[in-house]
Amino acid sequence: MQQTFRLRDLVPMLAIDVAIPYGLYVILSPHFPSNSFIPLLIAALPPAVSGVVGVIRKGHIDYVGALVVLGILITVVAAAGGRFLTLADSDKVELICSPFRQIKRV
């Protein structure tokens, strides 16, 4: 069964996975120290919750939401460790890309 792409399905996904996390970060970051990663963790909650709800209700993973949460968590780990992650390191690229190898291309 092939799913059809509809623009009206894209708008809620962009709101939950992009707009709400960005808005939360912009609103919360002035209230925390500049080196705090708590606003990032809070910003990761809407896509994470949406992903869990999607798996429970629909039985499949929202890959865009998973990528957003993974990107935020990698940023938090990098900030907590005091190091910057570079995509030149093949181990990190492998870590980022490995969950998406099972995606079937249509």
Secondary structure as the mmCIF struct_conf table of DSSP 4:
data_model
#
loop_
_struct_conf.conf_type_id
_struct_conf.id
_struct_conf.beg_label_comp_id
_struct_conf.beg_label_asym_id
_struct_conf.beg_label_seq_id
_struct_conf.end_label_comp_id
_struct_conf.end_label_asym_id
_struct_conf.end_label_seq_id
HELX_LH_PP_P HELX_LH_PP_P1 GLN A 2 PHE A 5
HELX_RH_AL_P HELX_RH_AL_P1 LEU A 7 LEU A 14
HELX_RH_PI_P HELX_RH_PI_P1 ALA A 15 ALA A 19
HELX_RH_AL_P HELX_RH_AL_P2 ILE A 20 LEU A 28
HELX_RH_3T_P HELX_RH_3T_P1 SER A 29 HIS A 31
BEND BEND1 PHE A 32 PHE A 32
TURN_TY1_P TURN_TY1_P1 SER A 34 ASN A 35
HELX_RH_AL_P HELX_RH_AL_P3 ILE A 38 ALA A 43
TURN_TY1_P TURN_TY1_P2 ALA A 44 ALA A 44
HELX_RH_AL_P HELX_RH_AL_P4 LEU A 45 LYS A 58
BEND BEND2 GLY A 59 HIS A 60
HELX_RH_AL_P HELX_RH_AL_P5 TYR A 63 GLY A 81
TURN_TY1_P TURN_TY1_P3 GLY A 82 GLY A 82
TURN_TY1_P TURN_TY1_P4 LEU A 87 ALA A 88
HELX_RH_AL_P HELX_RH_AL_P6 SER A 90 CYS A 97
HELX_RH_3T_P HELX_RH_3T_P2 SER A 98 PHE A 100
TURN_TY1_P TURN_TY1_P5 ARG A 101 GLN A 102
HELX_LH_PP_P HELX_LH_PP_P2 ILE A 103 ARG A 105
#
